[in-house]
Amino acid sequence: ADGDTGAESIEDVVTDMVSSNIMAIFEQNPELHSSVRFKLLKEADSVVEDLGEVLAGAWTKPATNEQITFLDEYIALVKNLFDVAVATYD
């Protein structure tokens, strides 16, 4: 059900999602210069940090299904921004 929580904290969910999206960008753009990769990793860390601040009270609590759905959509938008940024580097 929607209110169900899993074992993973919101922090774990966010970190996993951001990591897998960054890895996907690297796989989709194997020619990316290492300096761009480094910038992307720094930006990804900032995204995680910012979400950690915004969600401070809930950050270490188990994520509900609704929260996971929201985070998935939010991080997909972030990935789109990263994709656009990467395309402009090409």
PLY file of the C-alpha trace (Angstrom):
ply
format ascii 1.0
element vertex 90
property float x
property float y
property float z
element edge 89
property int vertex1
property int vertex2
end_header
0.00 0.00 0.00
1.02 3.63 -0.40
1.91 4.25 3.24
4.13 1.16 3.45
7.75 1.73 4.26
10.70 -0.34 3.19
13.95 -0.90 5.03
15.79 1.86 3.15
16.01 5.38 4.53
15.24 8.35 2.31
18.97 9.09 2.31
19.71 5.58 0.96
17.02 5.87 -1.71
18.25 9.30 -2.88
21.90 8.24 -2.90
21.13 5.06 -4.88
18.95 6.88 -7.42
21.41 9.71 -7.98
24.32 7.25 -8.31
22.54 5.06 -10.84
21.48 8.11 -12.88
25.03 9.47 -12.95
26.33 6.05 -14.01
23.70 6.01 -16.78
24.89 9.41 -18.02
28.49 8.16 -18.09
27.45 5.01 -19.98
25.40 7.03 -22.48
28.33 9.42 -23.02
31.51 7.33 -22.96
33.46 10.14 -24.66
32.85 12.58 -21.77
36.01 14.34 -20.69
37.15 13.48 -17.17
36.80 17.12 -16.10
33.12 17.05 -17.12
32.65 13.74 -15.29
34.20 15.27 -12.19
31.89 18.32 -12.44
28.87 16.05 -12.79
29.89 14.05 -9.71
30.28 17.28 -7.73
26.86 18.48 -8.91
25.32 15.12 -8.02
26.78 15.40 -4.51
25.25 18.88 -4.24
21.84 17.53 -5.27
22.05 14.89 -2.53
23.22 17.47 0.03
20.45 19.92 -0.90
17.80 17.23 -0.64
19.31 16.23 2.71
18.82 19.78 3.97
15.29 20.12 2.60
14.24 16.72 3.95
16.25 16.99 7.16
13.52 15.67 9.45
12.77 12.67 7.24
16.27 12.03 5.84
17.15 9.05 8.05
13.62 7.64 8.30
12.40 4.73 6.17
11.01 5.90 2.83
7.33 5.31 2.05
6.19 4.19 -1.39
4.83 7.69 -2.15
8.13 9.25 -1.17
10.06 6.82 -3.36
7.75 7.62 -6.30
8.21 11.36 -5.75
12.00 11.06 -5.39
12.16 8.93 -8.53
10.32 11.62 -10.53
12.35 14.44 -8.98
15.69 12.76 -9.67
14.56 11.93 -13.23
14.08 15.70 -13.73
17.55 16.33 -12.32
18.96 13.72 -14.72
17.25 15.53 -17.62
18.99 18.75 -16.58
22.30 16.89 -16.44
21.62 15.35 -19.88
21.00 18.82 -21.33
24.18 20.13 -19.71
26.19 17.20 -21.07
24.76 17.75 -24.57
25.99 21.35 -24.50
29.52 20.13 -23.72
29.56 17.92 -26.83
0 1
1 2
2 3
3 4
4 5
5 6
6 7
7 8
8 9
9 10
10 11
11 12
12 13
13 14
14 15
15 16
16 17
17 18
18 19
19 20
20 21
21 22
22 23
23 24
24 25
25 26
26 27
27 28
28 29
29 30
30 31
31 32
32 33
33 34
34 35
35 36
36 37
37 38
38 39
39 40
40 41
41 42
42 43
43 44
44 45
45 46
46 47
47 48
48 49
49 50
50 51
51 52
52 53
53 54
54 55
55 56
56 57
57 58
58 59
59 60
60 61
61 62
62 63
63 64
64 65
65 66
66 67
67 68
68 69
69 70
70 71
71 72
72 73
73 74
74 75
75 76
76 77
77 78
78 79
79 80
80 81
81 82
82 83
83 84
84 85
85 86
86 87
87 88
88 89
